[in-house]
Amino acid sequence: MSKALIWLALVASACFENRILTAAEPPVPEQPLTLRRPVDLARSGQWMIAANHMEGSVSVIDTTRHTFRSETKLGGRLRSLASMENRNVLLVVDEQNHKLIPCNIVQGHVSSFTPVDTAHTPVHVTITRDERLASVSCLWARQVQLFDLRVTNPAVHPVLTSTINLPFNPGLQWITPDDKHLIVADHHAGHLAVINLTNRKLQRIYRLGIHNIRGMTLSPDGKHMMITHQLLNDLAATERQRVFWGTVLENLVRAIPLKDLLEVNEDEPVGRTLKISHWLQYPLGEPGNAAGDPGEILITQDKEIFICFSGTSQVAHEKDLFKLLQRHETGRRPIAMESSEDESRIYIANYFDDSISVFDRRQNRIVDTLSLGTMKPWTDADEGHALFFNSRLSLDGWYSCHSCHPDGHTNGLLNENMSDFQIDSPKRVLTLLGSAQTGPWAWMGNKTDLKSQINKSIHVTMQGSNSKFATSKTEDALVAFLQTLKPAPPLMTARKSDSSASVRRGKELFLQRNCQQCHTPPNYTSPEVYDVGIHDEYGLKEFNPPSLRGVSQRNLFFHDNRAANLQEIFLKFNHPQTARRNVAPLTPEQATDLIHFLQTL
């Protein structure tokens, strides 16, 4: 055979091999410029799957080659995903379109089956260990929905079997190792709900007095449920020394005995709210090196504990939480973690960097950062979004804007930030959802410019004057971000409730009682301050009325949280106090009608 023929044969052979490789591993298409925002991770065999919040897609990483494999658009805004370990199936929730989406994973590519409807704003999905039941928490509907998982190979069909109403906005969920109980965490404040999965009913509710529960798992000893959270001290003014020593807002891991959480008392009323009296508590961070906004917690089989420090963009780990934790820098806002099959590596989703950090446990360092795609240029609002979650904006990194305003809402607690120029008269943290259109700001109504209010928050509430982020440009970016925040959807809308006649009567009462004088449509607030018959510790009587838009998504009311619910506002505190106007107090029936109207705003 001539040299020319040999050369042609080699070329033909190479082309044939290339066709085989191409067929087996098609080239990954060029990714479009966008903002993905990975918000959750799940593992299925060799594949690591990220749910991309803003893009509504899932990205797949091959953990054997540490390469990006595929990206699949599934919905509007994805929030959480869970894998069925015994089959290549994912369940994904789309909070924008209110869907639960079952998916299949084949050779690193995701395909979806028929989505099923959920209640308003599903934000978390979890699956029992026997893979027969999935639970979805729905934020603004204040509901948990249970789905039976019916398998028709290769598909899984979720079938809604139970909807459980809750008195708070649910977020994270955790199923006990025996699959008998579901623990549901308050996304904004500090409640825990216990749901019996045998009879599929609410068993009890606990009030912990904490907020921002962002991690839940079983302790290494198997006897406790461990949660990451924050604790706001309403007696500590936001003075520099108190922020420095971590007495204003603590970042913690709490271990709650399972036997205390799950004990059965036959005489106890169903759904009763209780307090937990026993727990172990581990502080995170120290003066000069804080650990703002602790996020997901992951514990390996050999009992090493990993925690995302979401506010300071770090991952920390140690086997004993009483020791000083080792920290490693990640991308911006590490929000979710998952281990490889052999647990030699930990994968960390960096929300604002559209990337996955890879931590090698043997080398004890971040060994790689995998990009999910090139990000498009950021707007001022995008910059403000990242700054809102950055605890480096405060002194030493103790807390971020998000710490008191979870995802822009409110933790519902009291904070002494001296906005009334006094100490020892803390005021309730107000929601920021829709607040850009409802000035003036603060309970005093003494901030008529939103940028000035943000400046005060950075320099006084957060004591962040020495932060490199404490600039006028930062304030402008945060203003731009706050302008994107819409009011929380009304509870009646989120639950698709129909009380038309009662709502109509309530609206008539709202006008008859002249409520619109202080709460003027369309924003249901006004720029003035009013004396409505309540006062603070220093006798201050005049307050700016908070907007009533989304009022049904709040739990405590008035400047000092003296009213536990909307009923108490009218029936216990007779708001606004009307004796001087010779107007009779509302009857319980009238209060119900008025509340139904408020639940539509």
N, C-alpha and C positions, 0 to 999 in steps of 0.2 A: 504494500500500500504506500502511495506517495506521501510526502510530508504534508502536501496540501489537503489530501483526503483525511489524514490523521487529524489535522487541525480542525477541519470541518466537523468531524465526528465528535471531537472534544467540545466544540461550541454547542452542537446539537444536544449532547449529553447534559451540559451545564444548563441550557435553556429548559430541558425536560425536568431536571431537578428543581430548578427555580419555580416551575409551574406547580410542582408537587408542594413545595414549601408555601407558595402563595395560596394554594387551595387549603392547606392545613391551617395557616396563620395569615389571614388577610391583613394587609397593612392597615394600621389605625388611621382613619381619616383625619385630616387637619381639623383641630378643634376651633370653633368660632370664638370670637372675643365676647366675653360675657362675664357675669359675676355668679359663680356657682354657689359658694357659701356652704361647704360641707357641714352638716349639722348632726349626723349620726353615722355610726359604723356597725356593720355586722359581718361575720365571717361565715362562709359556706365552703368547706373543704379548703382548697388552695386559694380561693378567691376572697379578697377583702372588698366589701361593697360600701360605698359612701352614698348617703342620701344628700343631694344638693338642694338646699333650702330654696334659694331664689330662682334657680334655673328650672327646678322641677324635674331633675334628671337623677339617674344613679350612675356612678362611675365605678368601674371594676378594676382592681389592681391584682396582678398575678404575684402572690407572695413568694413563689419559688424563683422568680426571675427579677422581682422588684421592678416591674414595668407596668405602665398603664395599658389596660387591655381594651376597654370599650366604654362608651357612654350612651345611655338610652334615655330619651325623654319619656316621662311617664305622666306628668300632670302639671298643676299650677305651681304650688309651693309644697315641697315635701318636707316633713318634719321628723319622722321617725321610721325605723325599719327593724324587723326582727326576722331571723332565719329559723327554719325548721331543720334541725341538725340531721334528722334521719332521711331527708330528701332534699333535693336541690331547689328549695322553694323559699321565697321571701314574701313577707307581708309588709307593705309600705303604706303610710298614711299621707294623704294630700290634704293639708289644712285649708287650702284655698277653695278647692272644689268639694270638700267634705266627702272624701272617698277612702275606702280601704281597698288597696290594689294587691291582689295576689300575683306573684311573678315566678317564672321558672328561670334557672341559670343553667345554660348549656355551653360548655367550652368557653366560659368567661363572658358570655353574652346574655343579656337579660331580655326576656319577652314577657309581656303581661297577659293575664287572663282577664275575664270580665270584672271590672271594679264593682264594688257594692257601696251603697250609700251609708254614711254615718251621720251622727248628729253634727251640729255646727262646730267647726274648728277642731278636728282630731289632731292631737299633738303628740301622742305616745301610744305605741302598740307593744304588747308583750304576749308571750305564748307559754302555756303550761308545759311542763317537762314531758308529759305524755303526748303533747302535740295535738290534743283534741279540742282545745279551747284557746281563743285569743281574746284579749281585752284591749279596748281602745278608750283612752281618756279624751274627752271633748271639752276643750277649755271654756268657751263662752256659753255653751249649752249647760255647763255645770252637770255633766252626766258622764257616767261610765257605761259603755256598751259591751256586752259579752256575745261573742260569735262562736258557734260550733264550727269546727273545721272538718268538712266532709271531703274525702279524697276520692277522686276519679282519675286515675293515672293518665297523664302526668299532672293533671290540674288539681288544685285545692279550691273548694268553694266555701267561703265564709257565709254562714247563715246567722243572722241576728236572732238571738233568743231572749235577751234581757236588756232593759235600759234602767239604770239606777240613778236617781236624782241625788245631787249632793248640794250642800249649802255653801260650797266654795268652788273656785276654779281649779279643776284637777290638772295635774301635770304628770310627773313621773309615777310609774307603777312598779311594784315588785311582788312576785308570787313566792310564797313560802315553799321550802323544799319539798313538802309533802303534797303540794298542789291543792291544798284545802282552803287557803286564804289568799286574798289579794289585798295588798296595802297600797293605798292611793295617796300621794302627797299633794298638798296645796301648792300650786305653781307660784303664787305670789306671797302668801303669808305662811302660817305654821301649823295647819291642820293635817292630820292623818286620818283617813277613813279605812276601816277594816271591813271587807266584804267577804262573806262566807260563800265559797264557790260550790259548796255542796247544795245549798238551797238557793244560791244566787241572790242573796239579800244583804242589804247593809246591816252590819252587826253593831258597830259603834264608831264614834268619832272622837279623836283626841285633839286637844289644843295645846301646842307646845310653846307658844310665845316666841317663835323664831320666824325666819323667812328665808326665801331663796333656797329651797331644798333642791339640789341639782345632782345629787348622787345617792344611790341606794343599792346595797348589796348585803350579802351574808358575811358575818364576821369570820375570821380564821378559826375560831373555836366552835363555830356552828350554833352558837347560843344567842347571838344578838343580830339585830338588823342595824347596819351602819349607814348613816346618812351624812352627807356634807351639807352645810348650811351656814347662815349668818345670824348674828344676834345683835340687835340694836338696843343700846342702853338709853332709855328715855330720860334718865336722870343726869347723864353726862353731856354737858354743853360742848359744842364743837370748838373748843379752845385748843390751841396748839399742843399743849402738854398732854391733854386728854386723848387727842388723836394720836400723838406720838406713842403713848404707852398702850394703845389699843383698847382703851376703855370705852370709846364711843361705839365702835362697831367691831365685833369679834368675828373671825373666820374659824369655823370649827368642824370637827368630826364628832358625831354623837353616836354612841352604841347603846341601843335600847334592848333590854332583855325580851326575847320573843315570848317567854311565858307570861310576862306582864302585858304585852300587847294583845295576846290571843286568849287570855284566860276567860272562861265562860262563867257568867253569873246569871243564873236562871231568873232572878228577880229584877235584873237590869232592863229598863225600857229600851227597845230597839232604837238605834240611832242616837242615843244619848251622847252628849259631849262631855268628855272626861279629861282629866289631867294625868300626865305620867309623872310619877314621883321618883323613879329610879332610872339612872343611866350612867354611863361613863362618858367623859368628855375630853377631847384632845384639841388643844389650841393649835392653830396653824399660823406660822409666821412669828416674828418677834420684832420688838422695837428697832427701827432702822432697816428692817428687811421683812416687810409684811407680805401677806399672801392673799391678796384681794380676790373675792369671788371664786371660792373653791367650786369646782365642777364635778365631773364624773369621777367615781371611785371604782377601781378594779383590783381584785385580789387574785393572785395566781395560786396554783395548786400547792406550791411550796411556801405559801402564806406571806408573800411579799405584797405590800400595799402600794398601789400607784394612785395618785390624785392629780387631776388637772387643776392648776392654778390659773383659771381662765383670765382673771383681771391683770395678772403680771406676765402672762404668756410664758408659762413654765410648766413642766411636769415634775412632780416630786415623788420620791419613793423611799421606803424603809420597811423593815419587818416589825419594828416596834415604834408606834406613833409617839411614844414618850421621848424618843431620841430626836435629834435634829435631823430633819429630812434632807436627803440629797436632792438638789434641784438642777434641772437642765433647761436651757432656753429652747423654746419651740417657735413655731410661727405665731401670728397674732390670734389671740383667743382660742387656745386649745379647748375643745368643747366635748369631744367624745374619744373613747379609747376602745381598742379590741386587741387581743393577743393572737399571735400565729398559732397554728395547731399544736406545735410543740412548746409553746409559750417562751421560746427563746427571744422573741421580738414583740415589742408593743407598738401598735400603730395608733397614731394620734391625729385626729382631724383638726386642722387649723382653719377656723371659720373665715377669718378675714384675709387669709393668704391663698385660699383655694388650693390647699396642699395637704399632704399627709406626711407627717414626720415618722421616721422609723427609728425606734430605740432598741439597740442591741443590748440585752441583759448581760451577756458575757463580757462585752467590751465596756459596759456601763457608760454608754454615750449615744447620742443621736448619730446614726451612721449615714442617714440618707433623708432627703426631702423630696417627695414625689409630687410633681405638679399635676393638677387636674385639668390644666389648660391655661392659656394666656388670658389674663384679666383685661377687660376693657378699661379705658381711662376712667378714673373716679370723678364723680361730681362732688360739690361741696357737701351735699347731703350724705354721700357715701363716706366721706371723711368724717363727718359728724357722727355717723352710725358707729364707726370704729372707735372714735373717741368716747362715745357714750358708755362703751363697755370696757374702757381702759382704766384700770385702777391706778396706773402711774400718774393719773391726773391729780390724785390726792397725795397727801404727805406720806412718803415711804411706801405707797401702794396699798393702803389699808382698804379702800373701797372706791367704787366707781359710781357714776350716775345711776347705772343699772342696779346697784346694791340696794338703794332705797326705792327705786322706780323699776321693778322687774319688767324687762321688755317694754319699758315706757309707762307701765301702769303704776300701781302703788303697793307697797307691802302692808299698808293699812295701819302702820304703827306710829307712835309718837316720837318726834325728834326735836331736840333742843338746839336749833341752829341760830337762835337769837334774832330771828327776823322781826320780832316785836321789841327789840332792844332791851330785853329782860332775860334773866336766867331763872331757871326753875319754873318755867311755864311752857312746857313742850307742846307742840302742835302736831296734828295729824299730817302725815306725808300725803300730799295731794297727787292725784293721777296726772300724768303728762299727756295722756291720750286725748287728742283734740285741743290741748291747752294753748297751742300757738294762736288760736282764734278767740281766746276767752280772756284776754287781759282786762284789767291789770292783774299782777301776779302776787302771790303770797297771801296769807290770811288777812294781813293788814291792807292789802290792795295798794301797797306803797311802791310797787315797782311797775311803772307804766311802760317800760321798754324791756322786751324779752332778753335782749343782749345784756342789759344791766343786771337782770335777775340771774342770768347764767354767770356773769362775772362775780356776783356775790356768792353764788354757790361754790365756785371754784376756790375763791380766796378765803371764805369764811367757813362754809359748811364742810368743805373738803380740805381746808388748810393747805392748798396746793400752790401757794405763791412761788415756791422754789422749783416747781415742776417745769421741765422744758416745754411742756404742753400748755402752760398758762400764758397764752398769747391772745391777742385780739383775733387772729386768724382762727384759732380754736373756737372762740366764742361765736364767730360768724358761721363756722361749720356746724356747730351744735344747734344754732338757730335754724339753719337749713334742714337739719335732720328732724328737729321737733315739728317743723312745718309739714312733714310727711306723715305724721302720726294722726290717725283718725280716731274718733271716739270708739270706745268698746261697743259692740253691737248690743242692743237691748236684749234682756233675758227672754222676753216674750217672743221676740223675733227668732232668737237662737233656738228656742224650744218649739217654735211653730205653734204657740198656744193661741187659742181663739177665745177671747173674752170680750167680744165687741161691745155688748151692751154695758158691761161694767166699765170698760175703757171710756165709752162715751159719757157715762155718768161722772167718771173721775175727771175727765177733761172739763166738764161743766163746773164741777167743784173747784178745780184749779183756777178757773176764771172768776167764779163767784167769790172766792176767798181772796182774790187779788194777788195770788201767788206770783203772777207775771210782773208785778212791780219790782221784785228783787230778781226773779228768774225769768228774764224777758226772752221770748223766742226770737230768733231761731237757735241761739246758743244757750238759752235758758240760764243766763247770768246777767249781770249788769256791772258797770264800772264803779258804783258807789259802795259805801260801807253802811251797814244797818245794825241797829240794836233789836235783836229778836228775843230778848229776855234771858240770855245766858251770858256768862262772863268767865274770864280766866282767873288765875291765881292773883293777879294784880288789879283786878277789877275792870280790865279791858272788856268793853261791851260791844264795840262796833267791829264787824267783820265783813269782808267782801264775800258775797255768796258764791260758793263753788258751782260750776256748771252742772246741770242735771242730766246732760247727755251721758248716757252709759251709767247712770246712777244705780241701776239694778245690778251692776257688776261690782259693787262695793259692799263691804260687810259691816263697817263701823262708821259712825256719823257724828257730826259736830266737830269743833276744833280739838276737843279732848277725848273723842271716842266714847262719850258717855252713853250714846244710843247704840245698842247692839244690833239693831235692824231697823228697817223702815217703819214697822209697826210701832216701835217705841218712840220714834220721832213724833208721831201724831197722838198716840194714846197715852204714853207715859209722860212725855215732855211737852205735849200740847203745843207743838211748833206750828207757826210762831205763836208765842203766848198772846192770847187774844182777849184777856179779861178787860184790858183798857179800851178795847174796841167794841165791847158788848156783843161779841160774837160767840155763840155756843161752841164748845169743843166738838170735834168730830165724833160721831158714833163709830163703833167697830165696823159697821157695814159701809159707812162713808169712807173710812180709812182704807178699807179693802179696795173700793172703787178707785180712790185716788192713787193707791199704790199700783194698781193695774195700769192706770194711765202712765205713771212714771216708768213702769217697766217696758213701755213702748218707745221711750226717748233714747 
